[in-house]
Amino acid sequence: MLRSGDRHTRSSSRPEKRHAALLRSLAAFRGRAFTRLLSSVETGKTQATLKLLPFAVMAVVALIDFGTGPTAGLLPLLALGPAFASVACGLARTTVVGVIALVLCVALGVYNGILWTPRTNTTVAAILGVTVASVLASAGRLRHERRLADVRSVAEAAQRVLLRPVPRRAGPGIGVAVSYTSATAEARIGGDLYEVVTTPHGVRIIVGDVQGKGLEAVETAAVVLGAFREAAYDEAKLEGVVCRLENALTRELSGEQFVTAVLAEISGDTSVTVLNCGHPPPMVLTAEGDPWFAHPPEDALPLGMGTLKSVEPVPHQLPFEPGCQILFYTDGVIEARDGKGEFYPLADRAHLLDDSDPQLALDALRADLLRHVGRPLADDAAMLLLRRRPAPLTI
């Protein structure tokens, strides 16, 4: 049989064990909730959950304290309510949460008979302090969100002016798709550029990459696109378009800046004329899906380095028969590395372009690129896909 002292020791240890278990459960709940919430903080569902979380936490704390009595000592956890509210709530809602936490603390103090004890007084002071800090933090977060919304609206307007939507069709039976991923945080545009223009000389295309990043790269991209849109109509040959681009960049660029670019012209039924200025070679996919890279016959320097050019870019023909595809891209695609430092294997992923819709096919390739990297890209990545409709089946 147990002695009375042993029974007393065991009975007195039970509330302490229960208290410790409750604290561990609350800590685990808080950790799991934050992990889930922060993983998708931009979604509307998560925002709604974040707004309800302060009330849920305070309700759990109040119920546990109501059931276990003053020995639990959970009143300080009521301060989690206003602390969580500052993550997603506005000023008024955060203040209301703080007031509710204070009312619950006083009510539970009266219920447990510990209202004017030092522990309850300290808890009230903690809730007041956390509420004030949470209101200030919420005000700062709202200012940042408004500023970010303004920046995004300006970026979207700049994108519409700089990178205009390209047509889904570039002539009879030719589909077009584009994809752009900026490496700059919170930006929609960067130093990569593309354009598709229908001219009297045929459909003309440019895909380029400006050296550097940030606003200076965007300004240079604007110069290239403006000159291309004008020269594509005026010049009879791609060599003339390149000369106009070179002249425009000579007036604008300074130092050792340059722009790699590849220009293309669709004027025939079975081929595309390409002129490469130091840019990665396009990837051509045959009607059977076999990929190969169209290296230029002679290497040429990028645009903006006219004074150093010893060899002018030479146009060459690429086969573009029914069922063929040509993927133009920037080096941000092929130089994207995964966690092991391995480059993105573009040729091995060519099968992702099999979708009947060119845009869906290119979106699948972009999604695979982002999965390969597993984090924000280190450089801008632009892709433009041309596809000639397959020949109709004959019976």
C-alpha positions in Angstrom: 0.0 0.0 0.0 1.1 3.6 -0.6 1.9 5.8 2.3 0.0 9.0 2.7 3.1 11.1 1.8 3.5 9.2 -1.4 -0.1 9.7 -2.3 0.2 13.4 -1.6 3.4 13.7 -3.7 1.8 11.9 -6.6 -1.4 13.9 -6.5 0.5 17.2 -6.3 2.6 16.3 -9.3 -0.4 15.6 -11.5 -1.3 19.3 -12.1 2.3 20.1 -12.9 2.5 17.4 -15.4 -0.8 18.4 -16.9 0.3 22.0 -17.0 3.6 21.1 -18.8 1.7 18.9 -21.3 -0.7 21.8 -22.0 2.1 24.2 -22.6 3.9 21.7 -24.9 0.6 21.2 -26.9 0.1 25.0 -27.2 3.7 25.5 -28.4 3.3 22.7 -30.9 0.0 24.1 -32.1 1.5 27.5 -32.5 4.6 26.2 -34.4 2.5 24.1 -36.8 0.1 26.9 -37.4 2.8 29.4 -38.2 4.6 26.9 -40.5 1.4 26.4 -42.5 0.4 30.0 -42.6 3.8 31.5 -43.6 4.2 29.0 -46.4 1.3 30.5 -48.4 0.8 34.0 -46.8 -0.2 35.5 -50.2 -3.3 33.4 -50.6 -6.8 34.7 -49.7 -7.6 31.6 -47.7 -4.5 32.1 -45.6 -5.2 35.7 -45.0 -8.7 34.8 -43.7 -7.1 32.1 -41.4 -4.6 34.7 -40.1 -7.4 37.0 -39.2 -9.2 34.3 -37.3 -6.1 32.9 -35.6 -5.9 35.5 -32.7 -9.4 34.7 -31.7 -8.8 31.0 -31.9 -5.7 31.2 -29.8 -7.4 33.3 -27.1 -10.4 31.0 -27.0 -8.1 27.9 -26.5 -6.2 29.6 -23.8 -9.4 30.8 -22.0 -11.0 27.3 -22.2 -7.9 25.6 -20.9 -7.5 28.1 -18.0 -11.2 27.9 -17.2 -11.0 24.1 -17.0 -7.8 23.7 -15.1 -8.0 26.6 -12.7 -5.4 29.0 -11.5 -2.7 26.3 -11.3 -2.3 26.2 -15.1 -0.8 29.7 -15.3 -1.8 30.3 -18.9 -3.0 33.9 -18.6 0.2 35.3 -20.1 -0.5 33.4 -23.4 -3.5 35.7 -24.0 -0.9 38.2 -25.3 -0.5 35.9 -28.3 -3.8 37.3 -29.6 -2.8 40.9 -30.3 0.7 39.6 -31.4 -0.8 37.4 -34.0 -3.3 40.1 -35.1 -0.5 42.4 -36.2 0.4 39.9 -38.9 -2.8 40.3 -41.0 -5.3 42.6 -39.2 -5.8 46.3 -39.5 -5.4 48.8 -36.8 -9.0 48.6 -35.6 -9.1 44.8 -35.5 -5.7 44.6 -33.8 -7.0 47.0 -31.1 -10.2 45.0 -30.7 -8.2 41.8 -30.2 -6.1 43.5 -27.6 -9.2 44.7 -25.7 -10.7 41.2 -25.8 -7.4 39.7 -24.5 -7.5 42.3 -21.6 -11.2 41.5 -20.8 -10.5 37.8 -20.8 -7.5 38.2 -18.5 -9.6 40.3 -16.0 -12.5 37.9 -16.2 -10.4 34.8 -15.6 -8.6 36.6 -12.8 -11.9 37.3 -11.1 -13.1 33.7 -11.7 -9.9 32.2 -10.3 -9.7 34.7 -7.4 -6.3 36.1 -8.4 -7.3 39.4 -9.9 -5.0 41.7 -7.9 -2.1 39.3 -7.6 1.3 40.2 -9.0 1.0 37.5 -11.6 -2.3 38.9 -13.0 -1.0 42.4 -12.8 2.1 41.5 -14.8 -0.1 39.7 -17.4 -2.3 42.8 -17.8 0.8 45.0 -18.3 2.2 42.5 -20.8 -1.1 42.4 -22.8 -1.2 46.2 -22.9 2.4 46.4 -24.0 2.0 43.8 -26.7 -1.2 45.4 -27.9 0.5 48.8 -28.3 3.4 47.2 -30.1 1.1 45.2 -32.3 -0.9 48.3 -33.3 2.4 50.1 -34.3 3.6 47.0 -36.2 0.3 46.7 -38.0 0.5 50.4 -39.0 4.0 49.9 -40.4 2.9 46.8 -42.3 -0.1 48.6 -43.9 2.2 51.4 -45.0 4.6 48.9 -46.6 1.7 47.0 -48.3 0.4 50.3 -49.8 3.8 51.3 -51.0 4.3 47.8 -52.5 0.9 48.0 -54.2 2.0 51.4 -55.7 5.3 49.9 -57.0 3.5 47.0 -58.5 1.0 49.2 -60.3 3.9 51.2 -61.8 5.7 48.1 -62.8 2.6 46.7 -64.5 2.2 50.0 -66.4 5.8 50.0 -67.4 5.5 46.4 -68.5 2.6 47.1 -70.7 4.5 49.9 -72.4 7.9 48.1 -72.6 6.9 44.5 -73.1 3.6 44.7 -75.0 1.6 41.5 -75.3 2.7 39.7 -78.4 0.1 38.3 -80.9 -0.9 34.6 -80.4 -0.5 34.2 -84.2 2.3 35.5 -86.4 0.9 34.6 -89.7 -1.1 31.7 -91.2 -0.5 28.6 -89.2 2.2 30.1 -86.9 1.6 30.2 -83.1 3.5 32.4 -80.7 4.0 32.1 -76.9 6.1 34.1 -74.5 7.3 33.8 -70.9 9.1 36.3 -68.8 10.5 35.8 -65.2 12.3 38.8 -63.6 15.0 38.1 -61.1 14.5 41.4 -59.3 12.4 41.1 -56.2 8.9 42.5 -56.5 9.5 43.4 -60.2 7.7 42.3 -63.3 10.3 43.5 -65.8 14.0 43.5 -66.1 16.8 43.5 -68.6 15.5 40.8 -70.9 13.4 41.9 -73.9 11.3 40.4 -76.7 9.0 41.7 -79.5 7.0 40.4 -82.5 6.2 42.8 -85.2 4.3 42.2 -88.5 5.9 44.3 -91.2 5.7 44.5 -95.0 8.9 42.4 -95.1 7.4 39.6 -93.0 7.0 38.9 -89.3 10.1 40.0 -87.4 11.2 39.0 -84.0 13.8 40.0 -81.4 14.8 38.4 -78.2 17.6 40.1 -76.2 19.4 40.4 -72.9 20.8 43.6 -71.6 24.0 43.4 -69.5 23.3 44.2 -65.9 20.1 44.5 -63.9 17.8 47.1 -62.4 16.5 50.3 -63.8 19.5 51.0 -65.9 19.0 47.6 -67.7 15.3 48.4 -68.2 16.1 51.8 -69.7 18.5 50.1 -72.2 15.9 47.5 -73.0 13.4 50.3 -73.8 16.0 51.9 -76.2 16.5 48.6 -78.0 12.7 47.9 -78.3 11.9 51.4 -79.5 14.6 51.3 -82.2 13.6 47.8 -83.3 9.9 48.6 -83.6 10.8 51.5 -85.9 13.5 49.8 -87.9 11.6 46.6 -88.4 9.2 48.5 -90.7 11.7 50.6 -92.5 14.6 48.3 -93.2 14.3 45.7 -96.0 16.9 43.4 -94.5 17.8 42.2 -91.0 21.3 43.6 -91.4 19.8 47.1 -91.7 17.7 46.6 -88.5 20.9 45.6 -86.6 22.7 48.7 -87.9 19.8 50.9 -86.6 20.0 49.1 -83.2 23.7 49.6 -83.1 23.4 53.3 -83.8 20.7 53.8 -81.2 22.8 52.0 -78.5 25.9 54.0 -79.5 24.1 57.1 -78.5 22.7 55.7 -75.3 25.2 53.2 -73.8 28.2 54.2 -71.8 31.3 52.3 -70.7 31.4 48.6 -71.5 27.7 47.9 -71.6 26.2 45.7 -74.3 23.1 43.8 -75.4 23.0 40.3 -76.8 20.2 39.7 -79.2 18.9 37.3 -81.8 16.7 38.6 -84.6 14.4 36.5 -86.8 12.3 37.0 -89.9 9.5 34.7 -91.1 9.0 35.4 -94.8 8.8 31.9 -96.3 6.8 28.8 -95.8 9.6 26.4 -94.8 12.4 28.5 -93.2 13.2 31.4 -90.9 16.0 33.9 -91.3 18.0 34.4 -88.1 20.7 36.9 -87.3 22.6 36.3 -84.0 24.4 39.0 -82.2 26.3 37.2 -79.4 23.1 35.6 -78.1 22.5 31.9 -77.0 21.5 29.9 -80.1 17.8 29.1 -80.6 16.6 25.6 -79.9 14.9 24.0 -82.9 12.5 21.1 -82.5 11.7 19.0 -85.6 8.2 17.7 -86.3 9.3 14.5 -84.6 10.3 16.4 -81.4 14.1 16.1 -81.8 15.9 19.2 -80.4 19.1 20.8 -81.8 20.7 24.2 -81.3 21.1 26.6 -84.2 24.6 28.0 -83.7 25.4 30.9 -86.2 27.9 30.2 -88.9 30.2 32.8 -87.5 30.3 34.2 -83.9 29.5 37.9 -83.7 29.8 40.4 -80.9 26.8 41.7 -79.0 25.1 45.0 -79.9 26.7 48.1 -78.4 30.2 46.9 -79.2 30.3 48.3 -82.8 33.8 49.8 -82.4 35.2 46.4 -81.5 33.5 44.4 -84.2 35.8 42.6 -86.6 33.0 40.3 -88.0 29.5 41.4 -88.8 26.7 39.1 -87.9 25.8 36.8 -90.8 22.1 35.8 -91.4 21.4 32.1 -91.8 18.4 30.0 -92.5 16.6 27.6 -90.1 14.2 25.0 -91.2 10.6 25.8 -90.1 8.5 23.2 -91.8 5.0 22.1 -90.6 5.2 20.7 -87.0 8.5 22.4 -86.2 9.1 24.7 -83.2 11.8 27.3 -82.5 12.5 28.4 -79.0 14.3 31.7 -78.4 15.5 32.3 -74.9 18.0 34.3 -72.8 20.9 33.0 -70.8 18.9 33.2 -67.6 17.3 29.9 -68.8 20.3 27.8 -69.6 22.5 29.2 -66.8 19.9 28.6 -64.1 21.4 26.2 -61.4 19.8 23.9 -58.9 21.0 23.4 -55.4 23.9 21.2 -56.6 25.1 23.8 -59.0 23.9 21.9 -62.2 22.7 24.0 -65.1 19.2 23.6 -66.4 19.2 20.9 -69.1 17.1 22.6 -71.7 17.5 20.0 -74.4 16.4 17.2 -72.1 13.2 19.2 -71.3 12.2 19.7 -74.9 9.5 17.1 -74.5 7.6 19.6 -72.3 6.8 21.6 -75.4 4.5 18.8 -76.8 1.2 20.5 -75.6 -1.1 21.4 -78.5 -1.4 25.0 -77.1 2.0 26.8 -77.5 1.4 29.0 -74.4 0.5 26.0 -72.2 3.6 24.2 -73.5 5.8 27.2 -72.7 4.2 27.6 -69.3 5.0 24.0 -68.5 8.7 24.6 -69.4 8.8 27.7 -67.2 7.3 25.8 -64.3 9.9 23.0 -64.7 12.7 25.7 -64.8 11.5 27.1 -61.5 11.3 23.6 -60.0 14.8 22.9 -61.1 16.1 26.1 -59.4 13.9 25.7 -56.3 14.3 29.4 -55.4 14.1 32.8 -57.1 16.1 33.0 -60.3 19.5 34.7 -60.2 19.0 36.3 -63.6 16.0 37.3 -65.7 14.7 34.5 -68.0 12.7 35.2 -71.2 11.5 32.7 -73.7 9.6 33.0 -77.0 8.3 30.0 -78.8 7.4 29.8 -82.5 5.4 26.9 -83.7 4.2 26.1 -87.3 1.0 24.2 -87.4 1.4 20.5 -88.4 0.3 19.6 -91.9 -3.2 18.1 -92.0 -3.3 14.3 -92.1 -4.1 12.8 -95.5 -6.2 9.6 -95.8 
